[in-house]
Amino acid sequence: MNFVFISPNFPEAYWHFCACLAANGVTVLGVGDAPYEGLRPELKDALAEYYRVDSLEDYDQVYRAVAFFSFRFGKIDWIESNNEYWLEQDARLRTDFNVNTGLKAHEIEKYKSKLLMKRYYREAGVPAARCAPVTDLAGVLAFAKEAGYPLIVKPDSGVGATATYRLESDEEAALFMAEKPPVPYLMEEFVPGAVTTYDGICNSKGEVLFAASHVSPTSIMDMVNENRPCSYYVTARIPPEVEAAGRATLKAFGAASRFFHLEFFRLTADKKGLGKKGDIVALEVNMRPAGGFTPDMLNFSQSADVYQLWADMVAFDEARHTYDGPQSYCVYAGRRDGVDYALSQRQLEERYASNGRLFTRMPDALSGAMGNQVSICCFDTQEQVDGFLRDAFAEK
């Protein structure tokens, strides 16, 4: 099996995917913009060959790289980056090289358009916030009159909470329209809720091979726009209502042979037209692993190896490795440079040494949303998670 991995060196942890594929007997072929000499040794060992391009943004260069691999190694069986940013390019490459193990160019829109996602969520029986395309100020004001403030405006296609804003008044709406970036935007009613997810891997028949759930108590939009502390945690077990909504959503979208990262709100207050406090409401679908160190957190929480489970799905269309060890909460705290915390980073690490799984720096490219200094710990109870977060973010 010939597998072309796009950008195998970034995010850095993605070398694990390549190593696990190679361990399963897959020929792994990398296309990236980093010099070969700069790749970590484990990634070099996993790659049968690496083709460097000047820019992954240049489709012609990437196309030529895949064409070279096809000439040298024969038919390409898989093309994947596991990265939202390259989702459309991956699909275009599969179309051009007749690779049938993933999404093609004509299938990608439902996974990129946040407006179109709402339709599939509704088909799954999961309520979704009212929304509409942003056209002009009059349209925004009319929608606000119907749905009420605050409104959320965000790019119809985009990654995470990038360029997402909360509008509180007609004046803020007018200011937004005057400065709106020249890309299609979506506006939707505000949903009072905490983000909860259904993360995992499904095979070619849509069967779930692995799943877990994490919760973000603070809005990701607020983390990005207001520089708030970044924290979230993987739950020890998936709440049954999240499991049901996740499986129904995968079925409605026809998801197959993918990592998935499905986002929902759990309502923190009653919301007319959507549900009661505690109900599950649709947010967004992502057909890739959750970002940052979340794959590692899934491993720590569920005693699993999601990199290997995904590689098993690719090579065998089933999970050849089990995960039946102890389950725990795994929590992420992203502290920001320049904040005078009550505990220094060293003191925090010493206090939670027995719970610590990873203490490291976040790459600058991701630090705006995720914080600069990463602390990841595991605990048995929700109360312990809450205590850790209080200690991590308390200021002098």
C-alpha positions in Angstrom: 0.0 0.0 0.0 1.3 3.4 -1.0 0.3 6.3 1.3 1.2 9.9 0.5 1.3 11.9 3.8 1.0 15.7 3.2 3.0 17.8 5.7 4.1 14.8 7.9 6.3 17.1 10.0 3.7 19.6 11.1 2.0 19.4 13.5 5.2 17.8 15.0 3.3 14.9 16.6 2.2 13.7 13.2 5.4 11.7 12.9 3.6 9.1 15.0 1.0 8.6 12.3 3.8 7.9 9.8 5.7 5.6 12.1 2.6 3.5 12.9 1.7 3.2 9.2 5.2 2.0 8.4 5.0 -0.5 11.3 1.8 -1.9 9.6 3.8 -2.5 6.4 2.6 0.6 4.6 4.9 2.5 2.2 4.8 6.1 3.5 5.7 8.9 1.1 6.0 12.4 2.5 5.4 15.7 0.8 6.4 18.8 2.8 8.0 22.2 2.7 10.7 21.6 5.4 14.2 20.5 4.4 14.8 16.8 4.8 17.7 17.4 7.1 15.4 19.2 9.5 13.0 16.2 9.9 13.2 14.4 13.2 14.9 11.0 13.0 11.8 9.0 13.8 10.0 10.6 10.8 12.9 9.9 8.5 12.9 6.3 9.5 9.2 6.0 8.8 9.3 7.6 5.3 10.2 5.5 2.3 10.8 8.8 0.5 10.4 12.5 1.0 9.7 15.1 -1.6 10.3 18.7 -0.6 8.3 21.5 -2.2 8.9 25.2 -1.9 5.3 25.8 -0.8 2.5 23.4 0.1 0.2 26.3 -1.0 1.4 25.8 -4.6 -0.9 23.0 -6.0 1.2 22.4 -9.1 4.3 21.6 -6.9 2.4 19.2 -4.7 0.7 17.6 -7.8 4.2 17.0 -9.3 5.4 15.5 -6.0 2.5 13.0 -6.0 3.0 12.3 -9.7 6.6 11.5 -9.1 5.7 9.0 -6.3 3.1 7.4 -8.6 5.7 7.0 -11.3 8.3 5.6 -8.9 6.1 3.5 -6.6 3.0 2.7 -8.6 -0.6 3.3 -7.8 -1.2 5.7 -4.9 -3.7 4.1 -2.4 -4.1 6.9 0.1 -3.5 10.7 0.2 -4.0 12.4 3.6 -2.8 15.2 5.8 -5.1 14.8 8.8 -5.1 18.6 8.8 -8.1 20.9 8.3 -6.0 23.4 6.4 -5.2 21.0 3.6 -8.6 19.3 3.5 -9.6 20.7 0.1 -6.2 20.1 -1.4 -6.2 16.5 -0.2 -9.6 16.0 -1.9 -8.4 17.6 -5.1 -5.3 15.4 -5.2 -7.5 12.3 -4.6 -9.7 13.3 -7.5 -6.8 14.0 -9.9 -5.1 10.7 -9.0 -8.2 8.6 -8.7 -7.6 7.7 -5.1 -10.9 6.3 -3.6 -10.0 5.9 0.1 -11.1 9.4 1.1 -13.1 12.5 0.2 -13.1 13.7 -3.4 -13.3 17.3 -4.5 -17.1 17.1 -5.1 -17.7 15.8 -1.6 -15.7 18.3 0.4 -18.2 21.1 0.6 -20.4 19.6 3.4 -17.3 19.3 5.6 -16.1 22.9 4.8 -19.2 25.0 4.8 -20.5 25.6 8.3 -23.8 26.6 6.8 -24.2 23.3 5.0 -23.2 21.4 8.1 -26.4 22.5 9.8 -28.5 20.6 7.3 -26.7 17.3 8.1 -26.9 17.9 11.8 -30.7 18.3 11.5 -30.9 15.1 9.5 -29.1 13.5 12.4 -31.8 14.8 14.7 -29.5 17.2 16.5 -30.9 20.7 16.8 -28.8 23.5 15.4 -28.7 27.3 15.9 -30.5 29.6 13.4 -28.1 30.9 10.9 -27.8 32.8 7.6 -25.1 34.0 5.2 -23.9 37.5 5.8 -24.7 39.7 2.8 -25.1 43.3 3.9 -25.7 45.4 7.0 -29.5 45.4 6.4 -29.5 41.6 6.4 -27.5 41.4 9.6 -29.8 43.9 11.4 -32.9 42.0 10.2 -31.4 38.7 11.5 -30.5 40.3 14.8 -34.1 41.6 15.1 -35.3 38.0 14.7 -32.7 36.1 16.7 -31.7 38.8 19.2 -28.2 39.8 20.3 -25.6 38.6 20.8 -24.9 37.2 17.4 -21.9 35.1 16.3 -20.3 35.9 13.0 -17.6 33.6 11.5 -16.2 32.5 8.2 -18.4 29.9 6.4 -15.2 28.0 5.9 -12.4 28.1 8.4 -10.4 26.5 11.1 -11.4 26.7 14.8 -12.4 30.1 16.1 -10.2 32.0 13.6 -11.8 35.4 12.7 -14.9 34.6 14.7 -16.6 37.5 16.6 -19.5 38.2 19.0 -21.7 41.1 18.1 -23.6 42.8 20.9 -25.4 45.7 19.2 -26.4 47.3 15.9 -23.3 49.6 16.3 -21.0 46.6 16.6 -22.7 45.0 13.6 -22.1 48.1 11.5 -18.4 48.2 12.6 -18.0 44.5 11.7 -19.5 45.1 8.2 -17.2 48.0 7.6 -14.2 45.9 8.4 -15.4 42.4 7.3 -12.7 40.3 5.6 -13.5 39.6 1.9 -14.6 36.0 2.5 -18.1 34.5 2.9 -19.3 34.9 6.4 -22.1 33.2 8.4 -24.1 34.7 11.2 -25.9 32.6 13.8 -27.8 33.1 17.1 -25.8 32.8 20.3 -26.0 29.5 22.0 -25.3 29.5 25.8 -23.3 26.3 26.2 -20.0 24.6 26.9 -18.4 22.9 23.9 -18.3 19.1 24.1 -17.0 16.8 21.5 -17.2 13.3 20.0 -13.7 12.4 18.8 -12.6 9.2 17.2 -11.8 7.0 14.2 -14.2 5.2 11.9 -13.6 2.6 9.2 -14.7 2.4 5.6 -18.2 1.2 6.7 -18.6 4.1 9.1 -18.1 1.8 12.1 -16.6 3.6 15.1 -13.3 1.9 16.1 -12.4 4.4 18.8 -14.2 7.3 20.5 -13.8 9.7 23.4 -15.1 13.1 24.4 -13.6 16.4 25.6 -15.1 19.5 27.1 -14.1 23.1 26.8 -15.6 25.1 29.7 -14.5 28.4 28.2 -15.5 29.4 24.7 -12.7 28.9 22.2 -13.7 32.2 20.6 -13.1 33.9 23.9 -9.8 32.2 24.3 -8.7 33.6 20.9 -10.3 37.0 20.9 -10.0 37.9 24.6 -6.7 36.1 25.4 -8.4 34.1 28.1 -6.7 31.1 29.6 -7.0 28.0 27.5 -8.3 24.9 29.2 -10.2 21.7 28.3 -10.3 18.1 29.4 -11.0 14.7 28.1 -13.7 12.9 30.1 -13.0 9.5 31.5 -16.1 8.2 29.7 -18.4 9.5 26.9 -21.7 10.7 28.2 -24.4 8.6 26.5 -26.2 11.6 25.0 -23.0 12.8 23.4 -22.3 9.2 22.1 -25.8 9.1 20.6 -25.5 12.5 18.9 -22.1 11.7 17.6 -23.0 8.4 16.0 -26.1 9.9 14.5 -24.1 12.8 13.0 -21.5 10.4 11.5 -24.3 8.4 9.9 -25.9 11.6 8.5 -22.7 12.8 7.0 -21.7 9.4 5.6 -18.3 9.6 7.3 -15.9 6.8 6.5 -12.2 6.0 6.8 -11.6 9.1 8.8 -10.5 10.6 12.1 -13.4 12.8 13.2 -13.8 15.7 15.6 -17.5 16.5 16.0 -18.4 19.6 18.1 -21.5 20.2 20.1 -22.8 22.6 22.7 -24.2 21.3 26.0 -26.7 24.1 26.9 -25.9 25.9 30.1 -29.4 27.5 30.1 -32.7 26.9 28.4 -32.7 28.2 24.8 -36.0 28.7 23.0 -36.2 26.6 19.8 -33.1 24.6 20.8 -33.7 22.8 24.1 -33.4 22.8 27.8 -30.3 23.2 30.0 -28.1 20.2 29.6 -29.4 19.3 26.1 -26.9 18.7 23.2 -26.9 21.2 20.3 -24.9 21.1 17.0 -21.8 23.2 16.5 -19.4 22.1 13.8 -18.0 19.0 12.1 -14.3 18.4 11.5 -13.0 15.4 9.6 -9.6 15.3 11.1 -8.0 14.9 14.6 -8.7 17.5 17.1 -5.9 20.1 17.2 -2.8 20.7 19.4 -1.9 17.9 21.8 -5.5 16.5 21.9 -4.5 13.1 20.3 -2.0 12.6 23.0 -4.6 13.6 25.7 -6.9 11.0 24.2 -4.2 8.4 24.7 -3.4 9.5 28.2 -7.1 9.5 29.2 -8.2 6.2 27.5 -5.0 4.2 27.8 -5.0 4.1 24.0 -2.7 4.8 21.0 -4.9 6.7 18.5 -2.0 7.0 16.1 -1.8 3.2 15.9 -5.5 2.7 15.8 -5.8 5.1 12.9 -2.9 3.3 11.1 -4.8 0.0 11.7 -7.9 1.5 10.1 -5.8 2.5 7.1 -4.0 -0.8 6.7 -6.6 -3.3 7.8 -9.9 -1.4 8.0 -10.2 -2.6 11.6 -8.6 -2.0 15.0 -5.8 -4.5 15.6 -4.8 -2.9 18.9 -7.1 -2.8 21.9 -7.4 -0.1 24.5 -8.8 -1.6 27.7 -6.6 0.0 30.4 -7.7 2.5 33.1 -9.6 5.6 32.0 -9.2 9.0 33.6 -9.8 12.7 33.0 -7.0 14.3 31.1 -6.8 18.1 31.4 -5.0 20.8 29.4 -3.9 24.1 30.8 -2.4 26.6 28.4 -0.7 29.4 30.4 0.2 32.7 28.7 3.5 34.5 28.7 3.5 37.8 30.6 0.9 36.8 33.2 2.0 36.9 36.9 0.6 33.6 38.1 0.4 32.7 41.8 2.4 29.5 41.1 5.4 29.6 38.8 5.5 27.0 36.1 8.1 25.1 38.1 6.0 25.2 41.3 2.9 24.0 39.3 4.9 21.1 37.8 6.3 20.1 41.3 2.8 20.2 42.9 1.3 18.0 40.2 4.3 15.8 39.4 2.5 12.6 40.1 -0.4 13.6 37.7 1.7 15.2 35.0 1.9 13.6 31.6 3.4 16.4 29.5 4.9 19.8 30.3 6.1 21.7 27.3 5.9 24.8 25.1 3.3 25.3 22.5 4.6 26.3 19.0 4.1 30.0 18.3 1.8 29.2 15.4 -0.8 27.7 17.8 -0.2 29.7 20.9 -2.8 32.4 20.2 -5.6 29.9 20.9 -3.7 27.4 23.0 -1.5 29.4 25.3 2.3 29.3 25.5 3.2 27.0 28.3 1.4 23.6 28.2 0.6 21.5 31.3 -1.3 18.2 30.7 -2.3 16.1 33.7 -4.5 13.1 34.5 -7.0 12.8 37.4 -9.6 10.4 38.7 -12.4 12.9 39.4 -13.9 16.1 38.1 -13.2 17.8 41.4 -9.5 17.1 41.0 -9.6 18.6 37.5 -11.3 21.8 38.8 -8.7 22.1 41.6 -5.8 21.8 39.1 -7.3 24.5 36.9 -7.7 26.8 39.8 -4.1 26.4 40.7 -2.9 26.7 37.1 -4.6 30.0 36.4 -4.7 31.8 39.8 -2.9 35.1 39.6 -1.0 37.0 42.2 
